[in-house]
Amino acid sequence: MAEDLKFELAILATVQGFYQKLLRDLLGGEVPLPSGLDELALRHIDRDLPETLSRMYRWLHVLDMAITPAMLRHALTPDTDSEVAEALLRYFVRRREPSEINRDKTDLISTFLYRHPRVAGQWQQQGYGLDGSLPLSPFEIALIEILADTDVPTLPEEHVQLLRNFDPLREEIAHYRDFNSLIDSGIVSRVRELKRWLDSSFYHPGVLATVAAHNAAFGARFDQLFTKALAEIKQFAQALDEMGGSILSTVDGVEVTVDHVAAIEQKEMLQADYGSALEKFRRVSKLKKELDRRPPIRKSLLAPAAGRSTPASGGAAAKPARVAAAKAPAPAQAFQPPAITAQQISVEEGKLRRVEESIRVFVRVADPKYRQIVPMRFFNLTLTTPEAEAYNAGFLEEKSLRADVARTLIRLVSCVARVNTELEELKRSQSMSSLWKLHADSLVVLLDVASTTTEDAENVAKMAENSDAVASAKAIRETMQKLRVRSDLAVKALAHPGS
């Protein structure tokens, strides 16, 4: 019995030593120990072991109140001794305090042990079944051995069922290709809710092993996608800074500047506790969405408002020449069409695809009587019968003239919708020069895309005429005319801002 108490005290002494170092590094000085709980005194305790254990538990509970999960995450590094991490795990599982903070700390420790095995790759080896039936994972076997002297909770059947949710979640994680989709999925909240439902069963070796494997898979994917998104945001900010701009975008009504982005510390955010840092991650996701929708404005757009000199007209690229009429001859606030980049074209193509898909979904599910009036954000988009039929067509993947006609109509209508949307945005941002110029920049790109789309549509219309599909050719040209009208309005809006 005395040996068991000494072993328990040794575990607590290891935890205390880890906590003391953590706080010393954080505070820049030693935290005084209670009398009789220093290292020298603990070595010579032969009597009053229960009382010493009770005092040690009370002292560690005090330290626990000072140490947050985020602090623990920072303190657990690849250099942390596995023996220390195992002692921490024994301590928290023995304690089994029914609090979210205690659960989160236990979660962090077991995941640390999973990520840093004593032998590289040992958790990927095939497990075996202690009862000859279902095999246990190697990590669960290791946890059973670590916690062999600890009273672990039993695992009721309903909690076994909850655990089965983690395999589909790991498969779901692998399918996310960008940070926005991962954040929007709500998977962080769903997993936290699962952990909460497991209640005291969370401290069972089987649960800890399952959750740790999930955490490792999620963490690797999360870090990868967040790093990629933040790198793109910082590239946008750097480009804008070089162009002389300062306001990158607006998120939740707050202007995000180049300096704000420069202050984002990737390592610090990734090491923070997910629960407390989740709102920061969401803001980064929102900023990324805004930048995907609206690329950073160019210096040529900012220059007039900031009192800088406007680039010489000879520096304009060839593509913006299509909307050269948009330049106002005299006013100081004249809009200077920017050179169009491949990135801007790519971003606009993504927006067109989303518009196309949203219209298609509406047309296919709406009552046939009303499907030709598509509700958009600022207006109702009216479709002709051939346009509505094109969006409802089931043969778009064919290599045929009818498929070419349908795809052409869809492309033209999507361009019309996008130009209308940007024109409405332009009107609503008259009093905000930087936003107005941002939408003006998007319109320049759209006019270029619309010009190319019209040329391609004319070729398809001629093919239809040559194949005696006169009605199809007529339908295409009617939609082309709608796009020309909207494009003309866009050119006028750019040439006469504020009119």
KEKENU-362295 format. One record per residue (C-alpha): residue number from 1; x, y, z. Coordinates in pm, 1 decimal, decimal comma. Layout:
# residues N
ATOM; NUM; X; Y; Z
...
***
This chain:
# residues 499
ATOM; 1; 0,0; 0,0; 0,0
ATOM; 2; 286,3; 236,6; 92,8
ATOM; 3; 457,8; 159,5; -237,4
ATOM; 4; 141,7; 250,2; -427,6
ATOM; 5; 122,2; 581,9; -243,4
ATOM; 6; 488,3; 654,0; -314,3
ATOM; 7; 431,6; 582,4; -684,0
ATOM; 8; 133,2; 818,0; -684,8
ATOM; 9; 337,8; 1085,6; -509,0
ATOM; 10; 616,0; 1040,9; -765,4
ATOM; 11; 362,5; 1106,1; -1044,1
ATOM; 12; 242,5; 1422,3; -871,5
ATOM; 13; 599,2; 1538,4; -810,2
ATOM; 14; 670,6; 1502,6; -1182,4
ATOM; 15; 359,4; 1706,2; -1264,9
ATOM; 16; 462,7; 1969,3; -1010,1
ATOM; 17; 810,5; 1994,9; -1163,1
ATOM; 18; 660,3; 2043,5; -1510,2
ATOM; 19; 418,9; 2308,5; -1380,4
ATOM; 20; 697,9; 2491,1; -1196,0
ATOM; 21; 909,8; 2512,2; -1511,6
ATOM; 22; 608,4; 2624,4; -1718,4
ATOM; 23; 528,5; 2906,9; -1476,4
ATOM; 24; 895,7; 3000,9; -1429,1
ATOM; 25; 937,2; 3042,1; -1805,2
ATOM; 26; 615,0; 3241,0; -1825,9
ATOM; 27; 669,7; 3467,5; -1523,5
ATOM; 28; 1046,2; 3497,6; -1541,3
ATOM; 29; 1093,1; 3372,8; -1185,2
ATOM; 30; 1025,1; 3089,9; -943,3
ATOM; 31; 683,2; 3030,4; -787,6
ATOM; 32; 736,2; 2959,0; -414,7
ATOM; 33; 648,8; 2604,0; -313,2
ATOM; 34; 445,4; 2520,6; -2,8
ATOM; 35; 647,1; 2391,8; 291,1
ATOM; 36; 723,7; 2022,0; 268,5
ATOM; 37; 646,6; 1991,2; -104,3
ATOM; 38; 988,0; 2082,8; -239,0
ATOM; 39; 1199,8; 1817,4; -410,4
ATOM; 40; 1430,5; 1754,7; -113,8
ATOM; 41; 1144,8; 1712,3; 132,6
ATOM; 42; 958,3; 1472,9; -95,6
ATOM; 43; 1262,6; 1244,2; -122,2
ATOM; 44; 1266,1; 1180,3; 251,9
ATOM; 45; 898,2; 1131,2; 325,5
ATOM; 46; 840,0; 796,0; 491,5
ATOM; 47; 544,9; 886,2; 711,2
ATOM; 48; 221,8; 1077,8; 662,2
ATOM; 49; 207,9; 983,8; 293,3
ATOM; 50; -172,7; 1024,7; 269,9
ATOM; 51; -150,6; 1374,6; 421,0
ATOM; 52; 133,3; 1472,0; 186,4
ATOM; 53; -61,5; 1338,9; -110,7
ATOM; 54; -367,8; 1537,9; -5,0
ATOM; 55; -158,5; 1856,5; 26,5
ATOM; 56; 6,9; 1791,9; -309,9
ATOM; 57; -329,5; 1744,0; -482,7
ATOM; 58; -458,9; 2070,3; -334,9
ATOM; 59; -144,8; 2253,1; -447,6
ATOM; 60; -165,0; 2113,5; -801,3
ATOM; 61; -531,1; 2216,2; -818,9
ATOM; 62; -422,2; 2571,7; -738,3
ATOM; 63; -162,7; 2557,4; -1016,5
ATOM; 64; -424,6; 2411,3; -1251,6
ATOM; 65; -636,9; 2721,5; -1201,7
ATOM; 66; -342,2; 2933,4; -1318,7
ATOM; 67; -255,4; 2719,2; -1621,2
ATOM; 68; -483,2; 2732,9; -1925,3
ATOM; 69; -503,0; 2469,1; -2203,7
ATOM; 70; -328,8; 2715,2; -2437,9
ATOM; 71; -38,3; 2749,8; -2191,3
ATOM; 72; -15,8; 2371,6; -2170,9
ATOM; 73; -14,2; 2346,7; -2551,1
ATOM; 74; 280,2; 2589,1; -2566,5
ATOM; 75; 469,2; 2399,9; -2294,4
ATOM; 76; 436,5; 2058,7; -2461,3
ATOM; 77; 712,1; 2063,2; -2721,5
ATOM; 78; 887,2; 1786,8; -2915,1
ATOM; 79; 1161,6; 1809,2; -2647,9
ATOM; 80; 919,5; 1721,7; -2366,0
ATOM; 81; 1010,5; 1387,4; -2208,8
ATOM; 82; 748,6; 1115,9; -2272,8
ATOM; 83; 771,0; 1020,3; -1903,2
ATOM; 84; 655,2; 1370,6; -1809,7
ATOM; 85; 365,9; 1360,7; -2057,6
ATOM; 86; 261,1; 1018,5; -1928,5
ATOM; 87; 269,0; 1146,0; -1568,8
ATOM; 88; 47,7; 1438,7; -1671,8
ATOM; 89; -196,8; 1199,1; -1836,5
ATOM; 90; -211,5; 978,1; -1525,0
ATOM; 91; -272,5; 1285,8; -1310,4
ATOM; 92; -563,4; 1416,8; -1518,0
ATOM; 93; -726,1; 1075,8; -1565,6
ATOM; 94; -700,5; 1007,9; -1190,3
ATOM; 95; -849,9; 1348,7; -1120,8
ATOM; 96; -1131,5; 1318,9; -1379,8
ATOM; 97; -1273,0; 1657,8; -1290,5
ATOM; 98; -1597,8; 1707,7; -1488,6
ATOM; 99; -1494,4; 2037,1; -1646,8
ATOM; 100; -1427,2; 2138,4; -2005,4
ATOM; 101; -1084,3; 2277,4; -1912,7
ATOM; 102; -976,1; 1949,5; -1750,3
ATOM; 103; -1102,8; 1755,9; -2051,7
ATOM; 104; -920,6; 1987,6; -2292,6
ATOM; 105; -592,8; 1944,4; -2105,6
ATOM; 106; -629,8; 1566,1; -2106,8
ATOM; 107; -710,7; 1587,7; -2479,0
ATOM; 108; -393,6; 1789,8; -2545,4
ATOM; 109; -171,4; 1549,2; -2352,9
ATOM; 110; -301,4; 1229,3; -2514,6
ATOM; 111; -275,9; 1392,1; -2859,4
ATOM; 112; 82,0; 1500,1; -2778,9
ATOM; 113; 168,1; 1137,3; -2693,5
ATOM; 114; 5,9; 1023,2; -3018,8
ATOM; 115; 202,4; 1276,4; -3224,3
ATOM; 116; 532,8; 1198,4; -3051,7
ATOM; 117; 566,7; 819,4; -3010,3
ATOM; 118; 879,6; 679,3; -2847,8
ATOM; 119; 946,5; 486,4; -3170,5
ATOM; 120; 861,9; 663,0; -3497,1
ATOM; 121; 565,8; 505,1; -3676,0
ATOM; 122; 473,9; 267,5; -3392,9
ATOM; 123; 107,9; 375,5; -3387,7
ATOM; 124; 70,3; 279,6; -3754,3
ATOM; 125; 150,1; -87,1; -3684,4
ATOM; 126; -134,8; -340,2; -3683,7
ATOM; 127; -302,6; -380,7; -3347,0
ATOM; 128; -423,5; -704,3; -3190,1
ATOM; 129; -730,2; -815,4; -2998,6
ATOM; 130; -685,3; -886,3; -2630,2
ATOM; 131; -993,2; -1108,0; -2642,8
ATOM; 132; -927,8; -1248,8; -2989,1
ATOM; 133; -1203,1; -1042,2; -3149,5
ATOM; 134; -1187,1; -673,8; -3243,0
ATOM; 135; -825,9; -552,2; -3268,6
ATOM; 136; -712,1; -262,4; -3055,1
ATOM; 137; -503,6; 15,9; -3202,8
ATOM; 138; -138,8; 19,4; -3089,5
ATOM; 139; -194,5; 359,1; -2927,7
ATOM; 140; -490,2; 233,1; -2725,5
ATOM; 141; -278,4; -59,1; -2605,8
ATOM; 142; -7,9; 188,4; -2499,7
ATOM; 143; -264,5; 398,7; -2311,6
ATOM; 144; -398,9; 88,9; -2133,7
ATOM; 145; -44,7; 16,4; -2013,7
ATOM; 146; 18,5; 378,8; -1908,6
ATOM; 147; -309,0; 390,8; -1713,4
ATOM; 148; -288,1; 33,8; -1578,4
ATOM; 149; -260,7; 158,0; -1219,5
ATOM; 150; -538,4; 413,0; -1266,3
ATOM; 151; -909,4; 363,6; -1208,7
ATOM; 152; -1041,8; 434,0; -1558,3
ATOM; 153; -1416,9; 467,8; -1628,0
ATOM; 154; -1619,4; 198,3; -1799,4
ATOM; 155; -1744,4; 264,5; -2151,0
ATOM; 156; -2124,1; 230,6; -2190,3
ATOM; 157; -2273,1; 118,6; -2521,1
ATOM; 158; -2417,9; 460,3; -2605,0
ATOM; 159; -2068,4; 609,3; -2584,6
ATOM; 160; -1931,2; 332,5; -2805,3
ATOM; 161; -2186,0; 445,8; -3062,2
ATOM; 162; -2069,9; 807,2; -3025,6
ATOM; 163; -1710,6; 699,5; -3093,7
ATOM; 164; -1816,3; 559,5; -3430,3
ATOM; 165; -1877,0; 914,4; -3548,8
ATOM; 166; -1504,0; 987,3; -3557,6
ATOM; 167; -1415,2; 768,0; -3858,6
ATOM; 168; -1658,9; 949,9; -4092,6
ATOM; 169; -1530,1; 1281,0; -3955,3
ATOM; 170; -1172,1; 1189,5; -4045,5
ATOM; 171; -1284,4; 1103,3; -4397,9
ATOM; 172; -1469,5; 1435,2; -4416,8
ATOM; 173; -1154,8; 1626,4; -4314,1
ATOM; 174; -957,0; 1477,0; -4603,0
ATOM; 175; -1204,4; 1618,0; -4857,1
ATOM; 176; -1163,1; 1985,0; -4761,1
ATOM; 177; -948,2; 2166,0; -5015,0
ATOM; 178; -944,0; 2519,2; -4870,7
ATOM; 179; -954,2; 2689,7; -4530,8
ATOM; 180; -1291,1; 2856,7; -4590,9
ATOM; 181; -1471,4; 2527,7; -4652,0
ATOM; 182; -1311,7; 2374,9; -4342,0
ATOM; 183; -1422,0; 2665,0; -4119,7
ATOM; 184; -1769,5; 2683,5; -4276,8
ATOM; 185; -1823,8; 2310,6; -4218,6
ATOM; 186; -1857,7; 2367,3; -3842,7
ATOM; 187; -1653,9; 2053,3; -3779,0
ATOM; 188; -1469,3; 2210,7; -3483,0
ATOM; 189; -1797,2; 2274,9; -3300,2
ATOM; 190; -1936,2; 1933,1; -3392,3
ATOM; 191; -1632,4; 1753,0; -3252,2
ATOM; 192; -1632,6; 1959,5; -2932,1
ATOM; 193; -1997,5; 1866,9; -2884,9
ATOM; 194; -1914,1; 1498,6; -2932,5
ATOM; 195; -1641,3; 1523,0; -2669,1
ATOM; 196; -1886,0; 1692,3; -2431,9
ATOM; 197; -2143,0; 1413,7; -2479,4
ATOM; 198; -1882,7; 1151,0; -2387,9
ATOM; 199; -1879,0; 1299,8; -2035,7
ATOM; 200; -1657,5; 1101,7; -1794,4
ATOM; 201; -1609,0; 826,7; -2054,5
ATOM; 202; -1372,7; 1070,1; -2225,7
ATOM; 203; -1097,5; 944,3; -1988,4
ATOM; 204; -1127,0; 584,3; -2111,9
ATOM; 205; -815,3; 466,1; -2305,6
ATOM; 206; -1028,0; 370,1; -2607,4
ATOM; 207; -1185,4; 715,2; -2623,7
ATOM; 208; -853,4; 895,4; -2573,6
ATOM; 209; -694,0; 687,8; -2850,1
ATOM; 210; -978,7; 754,0; -3095,5
ATOM; 211; -991,6; 1125,9; -3022,5
ATOM; 212; -611,8; 1165,5; -3040,1
ATOM; 213; -602,7; 1006,0; -3386,0
ATOM; 214; -879,0; 1241,6; -3498,5
ATOM; 215; -701,7; 1544,6; -3349,6
ATOM; 216; -379,0; 1458,1; -3529,0
ATOM; 217; -554,1; 1420,8; -3866,0
ATOM; 218; -759,8; 1736,0; -3817,1
ATOM; 219; -464,5; 1937,4; -3687,8
ATOM; 220; -244,2; 1844,8; -3983,2
ATOM; 221; -514,7; 1940,1; -4234,9
ATOM; 222; -612,8; 2255,1; -4044,5
ATOM; 223; -252,7; 2377,0; -4023,3
ATOM; 224; -194,4; 2304,0; -4392,0
ATOM; 225; -503,9; 2490,4; -4515,1
ATOM; 226; -462,4; 2780,3; -4270,4
ATOM; 227; -97,4; 2825,9; -4368,7
ATOM; 228; -193,2; 2832,9; -4736,9
ATOM; 229; -477,2; 3083,7; -4682,0
ATOM; 230; -264,9; 3313,6; -4465,0
ATOM; 231; 20,4; 3304,4; -4715,8
ATOM; 232; -216,9; 3415,2; -4992,1
ATOM; 233; -356,7; 3694,9; -4773,2
ATOM; 234; -5,9; 3816,8; -4691,2
ATOM; 235; 85,3; 3806,7; -5061,8
ATOM; 236; -218,8; 4021,9; -5139,6
ATOM; 237; -122,0; 4262,7; -4861,3
ATOM; 238; 237,2; 4285,0; -4979,9
ATOM; 239; 128,0; 4352,4; -5337,2
ATOM; 240; -112,6; 4622,4; -5221,2
ATOM; 241; 155,9; 4778,8; -5001,4
ATOM; 242; 395,1; 4792,4; -5297,1
ATOM; 243; 123,8; 4963,8; -5499,5
ATOM; 244; 86,6; 5229,3; -5229,2
ATOM; 245; -247,9; 5108,7; -5088,6
ATOM; 246; -332,0; 5043,6; -4725,8
ATOM; 247; -691,5; 4910,4; -4696,4
ATOM; 248; -702,9; 4546,8; -4800,1
ATOM; 249; -1072,9; 4474,1; -4746,1
ATOM; 250; -1361,4; 4510,2; -4501,2
ATOM; 251; -1461,4; 4230,8; -4261,2
ATOM; 252; -1768,0; 4264,7; -4036,5
ATOM; 253; -1775,8; 4638,1; -4108,7
ATOM; 254; -1411,8; 4689,6; -4003,6
ATOM; 255; -1145,5; 4791,4; -4254,1
ATOM; 256; -853,0; 4548,0; -4260,3
ATOM; 257; -524,4; 4719,4; -4342,6
ATOM; 258; -188,3; 4595,7; -4460,7
ATOM; 259; -54,9; 4654,9; -4107,4
ATOM; 260; -329,0; 4435,3; -3957,2
ATOM; 261; -231,3; 4147,2; -4184,4
ATOM; 262; 139,8; 4196,0; -4112,7
ATOM; 263; 61,8; 4160,9; -3739,9
ATOM; 264; -98,3; 3815,4; -3781,2
ATOM; 265; 141,0; 3560,9; -3631,7
ATOM; 266; 85,3; 3221,3; -3790,3
ATOM; 267; 273,2; 3017,1; -3530,5
ATOM; 268; 105,2; 3195,4; -3239,4
ATOM; 269; -243,6; 3136,6; -3381,5
ATOM; 270; -179,7; 2769,6; -3456,8
ATOM; 271; -48,7; 2704,7; -3105,9
ATOM; 272; -341,1; 2880,2; -2938,3
ATOM; 273; -631,1; 2684,5; -2797,0
ATOM; 274; -881,5; 2621,2; -3078,5
ATOM; 275; -1174,7; 2717,4; -2857,5
ATOM; 276; -1043,6; 3065,5; -2776,3
ATOM; 277; -880,8; 3122,3; -3116,8
ATOM; 278; -1174,7; 3002,2; -3326,1
ATOM; 279; -1315,7; 3353,3; -3373,4
ATOM; 280; -976,7; 3473,2; -3500,2
ATOM; 281; -966,9; 3184,3; -3745,9
ATOM; 282; -1317,8; 3275,1; -3862,8
ATOM; 283; -1209,7; 3634,8; -3927,0
ATOM; 284; -915,0; 3512,9; -4131,7
ATOM; 285; -1156,5; 3293,2; -4328,4
ATOM; 286; -1390,3; 3589,3; -4389,4
ATOM; 287; -1097,3; 3803,7; -4504,9
ATOM; 288; -990,2; 3529,2; -4746,0
ATOM; 289; -1343,5; 3510,4; -4886,7
ATOM; 290; -1351,1; 3887,0; -4939,1
ATOM; 291; -1017,0; 3877,8; -5117,1
ATOM; 292; -1133,0; 3589,8; -5336,7
ATOM; 293; -1440,4; 3794,0; -5430,1
ATOM; 294; -1258,2; 4125,8; -5466,3
ATOM; 295; -884,0; 4118,9; -5540,7
ATOM; 296; -675,9; 4403,3; -5389,2
ATOM; 297; -721,8; 4738,4; -5564,5
ATOM; 298; -436,0; 4870,9; -5771,2
ATOM; 299; -223,9; 5176,6; -5706,2
ATOM; 300; -364,5; 5341,5; -6017,5
ATOM; 301; -706,9; 5337,1; -5852,3
ATOM; 302; -581,4; 5470,1; -5520,7
ATOM; 303; -355,8; 5740,3; -5662,8
ATOM; 304; -620,4; 6006,0; -5742,7
ATOM; 305; -782,7; 5982,5; -5397,6
ATOM; 306; -447,2; 5994,2; -5218,4
ATOM; 307; -316,2; 6287,6; -5415,3
ATOM; 308; -51,6; 6084,3; -5597,0
ATOM; 309; 33,8; 6124,5; -5960,3
ATOM; 310; -157,3; 5901,7; -6203,2
ATOM; 311; 49,8; 5661,7; -6419,0
ATOM; 312; 111,9; 5779,5; -6772,5
ATOM; 313; -143,5; 5665,5; -7024,7
ATOM; 314; 127,9; 5490,5; -7224,3
ATOM; 315; 162,1; 5236,1; -6943,7
ATOM; 316; -187,2; 5093,2; -6993,6
ATOM; 317; -202,2; 4732,2; -7107,3
ATOM; 318; -373,4; 4615,3; -7425,0
ATOM; 319; -679,5; 4451,8; -7266,9
ATOM; 320; -809,5; 4760,3; -7084,5
ATOM; 321; -813,1; 4940,2; -7420,6
ATOM; 322; -1151,2; 4777,3; -7479,7
ATOM; 323; -1291,8; 5009,1; -7214,8
ATOM; 324; -1066,3; 5307,2; -7281,4
ATOM; 325; -1380,1; 5515,9; -7328,3
ATOM; 326; -1432,8; 5479,3; -6955,2
ATOM; 327; -1161,4; 5738,8; -6886,3
ATOM; 328; -1307,7; 6074,5; -6798,3
ATOM; 329; -1106,9; 6347,9; -6973,1
ATOM; 330; -1098,0; 6623,5; -6715,4
ATOM; 331; -1192,2; 6551,5; -6351,5
ATOM; 332; -921,1; 6479,0; -6097,4
ATOM; 333; -1113,3; 6170,6; -5986,5
ATOM; 334; -1096,6; 6013,6; -6334,8
ATOM; 335; -1097,0; 5636,4; -6328,5
ATOM; 336; -783,6; 5477,9; -6475,1
ATOM; 337; -855,3; 5121,6; -6598,4
ATOM; 338; -599,8; 4884,9; -6448,9
ATOM; 339; -399,4; 4628,0; -6640,5
ATOM; 340; -585,8; 4297,8; -6620,3
ATOM; 341; -395,6; 4006,7; -6468,6
ATOM; 342; -444,5; 3632,8; -6509,5
ATOM; 343; -528,7; 3613,0; -6138,6
ATOM; 344; -813,5; 3862,0; -6177,7
ATOM; 345; -952,4; 3665,4; -6472,3
ATOM; 346; -930,9; 3345,2; -6268,6
ATOM; 347; -1113,4; 3502,1; -5973,3
ATOM; 348; -1388,1; 3634,6; -6200,6
ATOM; 349; -1428,3; 3294,3; -6365,7
ATOM; 350; -1489,1; 3149,0; -6019,9
ATOM; 351; -1760,3; 3409,0; -5951,2
ATOM; 352; -1925,4; 3335,4; -6285,8
ATOM; 353; -1932,8; 2964,0; -6208,8
ATOM; 354; -2099,7; 3030,9; -5872,9
ATOM; 355; -2360,0; 3257,5; -6034,2
ATOM; 356; -2421,2; 3000,8; -6305,9
ATOM; 357; -2473,4; 2726,0; -6048,5
ATOM; 358; -2706,8; 2933,3; -5830,4
ATOM; 359; -2925,9; 3021,4; -6131,1
ATOM; 360; -2926,1; 2657,5; -6245,3
ATOM; 361; -3038,2; 2536,1; -5901,7
ATOM; 362; -3321,9; 2791,1; -5891,0
ATOM; 363; -3445,5; 2711,4; -6242,4
ATOM; 364; -3446,7; 2337,8; -6177,5
ATOM; 365; -3636,8; 2348,9; -5847,3
ATOM; 366; -3872,1; 2641,3; -5912,7
ATOM; 367; -4229,0; 2608,9; -6032,8
ATOM; 368; -4215,8; 2614,3; -6417,3
ATOM; 369; -4454,1; 2911,7; -6410,5
ATOM; 370; -4204,5; 3126,3; -6219,7
ATOM; 371; -3861,1; 2989,6; -6307,1
ATOM; 372; -3791,7; 3268,0; -6558,7
ATOM; 373; -3779,2; 3530,0; -6279,1
ATOM; 374; -3462,1; 3456,2; -6080,8
ATOM; 375; -3423,0; 3653,9; -5753,0
ATOM; 376; -3071,0; 3796,1; -5721,7
ATOM; 377; -2922,0; 4000,7; -5439,2
ATOM; 378; -3013,7; 4345,2; -5576,2
ATOM; 379; -3255,6; 4268,2; -5859,8
ATOM; 380; -3466,5; 4005,5; -6035,0
ATOM; 381; -3299,6; 3846,4; -6335,3
ATOM; 382; -3549,8; 3781,8; -6615,0
ATOM; 383; -3474,9; 3484,1; -6841,6
ATOM; 384; -3610,2; 3420,0; -7189,1
ATOM; 385; -3763,7; 3079,1; -7252,9
ATOM; 386; -3451,5; 2949,7; -7439,2
ATOM; 387; -3228,8; 3073,5; -7153,0
ATOM; 388; -3438,3; 2897,7; -6888,4
ATOM; 389; -3440,4; 2579,0; -7095,9
ATOM; 390; -3061,6; 2597,3; -7128,1
ATOM; 391; -3019,7; 2613,0; -6749,0
ATOM; 392; -3257,8; 2319,2; -6712,5
ATOM; 393; -3095,7; 2110,4; -6986,9
ATOM; 394; -2968,6; 1763,9; -6903,5
ATOM; 395; -2736,6; 1735,0; -7203,8
ATOM; 396; -2475,3; 1999,9; -7123,1
ATOM; 397; -2193,4; 1743,0; -7120,8
ATOM; 398; -2265,9; 1632,9; -7477,6
ATOM; 399; -2039,9; 1717,2; -7769,7
ATOM; 400; -2319,7; 1849,1; -7986,1
ATOM; 401; -2452,0; 2173,0; -8131,0
ATOM; 402; -2750,0; 2184,6; -7891,3
ATOM; 403; -2510,2; 2151,6; -7597,0
ATOM; 404; -2288,6; 2429,3; -7738,7
ATOM; 405; -2594,1; 2653,2; -7773,5
ATOM; 406; -2711,3; 2582,7; -7418,3
ATOM; 407; -2365,4; 2638,5; -7269,2
ATOM; 408; -2332,6; 2964,1; -7464,2
ATOM; 409; -2666,8; 3094,2; -7336,4
ATOM; 410; -2572,4; 3001,4; -6979,7
ATOM; 411; -2239,5; 3180,6; -7009,9
ATOM; 412; -2397,6; 3494,8; -7154,9
ATOM; 413; -2669,0; 3509,7; -6888,1
ATOM; 414; -2412,9; 3461,6; -6610,3
ATOM; 415; -2211,9; 3753,2; -6751,4
ATOM; 416; -2526,3; 3968,7; -6760,1
ATOM; 417; -2598,5; 3881,9; -6395,5
ATOM; 418; -2242,6; 3959,8; -6284,9
ATOM; 419; -2231,7; 4295,7; -6467,3
ATOM; 420; -2569,1; 4388,5; -6314,1
ATOM; 421; -2443,2; 4297,6; -5967,0
ATOM; 422; -2122,5; 4502,0; -5998,0
ATOM; 423; -2317,7; 4798,8; -6136,9
ATOM; 424; -2548,2; 4787,6; -5834,9
ATOM; 425; -2248,3; 4761,2; -5601,0
ATOM; 426; -2094,0; 5059,7; -5781,3
ATOM; 427; -2405,5; 5270,3; -5722,1
ATOM; 428; -2414,2; 5182,7; -5353,7
ATOM; 429; -2049,7; 5273,5; -5294,8
ATOM; 430; -2049,3; 5624,6; -5443,9
ATOM; 431; -1964,1; 5780,3; -5108,9
ATOM; 432; -1674,7; 5539,1; -5038,2
ATOM; 433; -1399,1; 5602,1; -5289,6
ATOM; 434; -1191,8; 5292,6; -5213,0
ATOM; 435; -1492,6; 5059,2; -5240,2
ATOM; 436; -1611,7; 5234,0; -5556,9
ATOM; 437; -1272,0; 5180,9; -5717,2
ATOM; 438; -1271,0; 4817,9; -5608,7
ATOM; 439; -1598,5; 4752,4; -5792,2
ATOM; 440; -1477,7; 4961,2; -6087,2
ATOM; 441; -1173,2; 4734,1; -6106,4
ATOM; 442; -1402,3; 4428,7; -6111,0
ATOM; 443; -1613,8; 4582,9; -6386,5
ATOM; 444; -1305,8; 4633,5; -6604,6
ATOM; 445; -1228,3; 4262,7; -6572,8
ATOM; 446; -1592,2; 4174,1; -6639,8
ATOM; 447; -1602,6; 4388,5; -6954,4
ATOM; 448; -1299,9; 4206,1; -7086,0
ATOM; 449; -1459,2; 3866,8; -7007,2
ATOM; 450; -1788,2; 3983,1; -7163,0
ATOM; 451; -1608,2; 4089,4; -7481,5
ATOM; 452; -1444,4; 3747,9; -7519,7
ATOM; 453; -1772,4; 3572,1; -7434,8
ATOM; 454; -1958,8; 3773,1; -7700,2
ATOM; 455; -1701,5; 3683,1; -7965,2
ATOM; 456; -1729,6; 3314,6; -7879,3
ATOM; 457; -2109,5; 3336,3; -7877,0
ATOM; 458; -2112,7; 3488,1; -8225,0
ATOM; 459; -1913,5; 3190,3; -8353,6
ATOM; 460; -2165,4; 2947,7; -8203,8
ATOM; 461; -2455,8; 3149,8; -8351,1
ATOM; 462; -2298,4; 3122,5; -8698,4
ATOM; 463; -2255,6; 2746,2; -8651,8
ATOM; 464; -2624,9; 2723,0; -8559,6
ATOM; 465; -2726,3; 2919,9; -8869,6
ATOM; 466; -2514,6; 2696,6; -9092,0
ATOM; 467; -2692,1; 2395,0; -8940,5
ATOM; 468; -3038,4; 2544,4; -9003,2
ATOM; 469; -3088,3; 2596,3; -8627,4
ATOM; 470; -3216,5; 2946,1; -8687,0
ATOM; 471; -3412,8; 2964,8; -8361,5
ATOM; 472; -3099,3; 2881,0; -8161,1
ATOM; 473; -2896,0; 3146,9; -8341,2
ATOM; 474; -3169,9; 3403,0; -8276,2
ATOM; 475; -3181,9; 3313,2; -7905,2
ATOM; 476; -2804,6; 3354,7; -7871,7
ATOM; 477; -2807,4; 3694,6; -8042,8
ATOM; 478; -3091,8; 3819,1; -7824,4
ATOM; 479; -2893,0; 3732,5; -7513,2
ATOM; 480; -2579,9; 3884,0; -7667,1
ATOM; 481; -2770,6; 4208,6; -7710,4
ATOM; 482; -2870,2; 4207,7; -7342,1
ATOM; 483; -2504,5; 4171,9; -7248,4
ATOM; 484; -2403,1; 4454,2; -7483,8
ATOM; 485; -2660,9; 4685,9; -7326,5
ATOM; 486; -2535,9; 4608,7; -6975,2
ATOM; 487; -2174,4; 4649,3; -7088,1
ATOM; 488; -2251,7; 4991,2; -7237,0
ATOM; 489; -2407,9; 5097,5; -6907,9
ATOM; 490; -2097,4; 4977,1; -6726,9
ATOM; 491; -1868,1; 5181,6; -6953,6
ATOM; 492; -2079,9; 5491,0; -6892,9
ATOM; 493; -2075,2; 5434,2; -6516,5
ATOM; 494; -1697,7; 5410,4; -6521,3
ATOM; 495; -1657,8; 5714,2; -6742,5
ATOM; 496; -1887,5; 5931,3; -6529,4
ATOM; 497; -1851,2; 5827,2; -6161,8
ATOM; 498; -2117,1; 5974,8; -5939,8
ATOM; 499; -2357,5; 6049,5; -6225,4
***
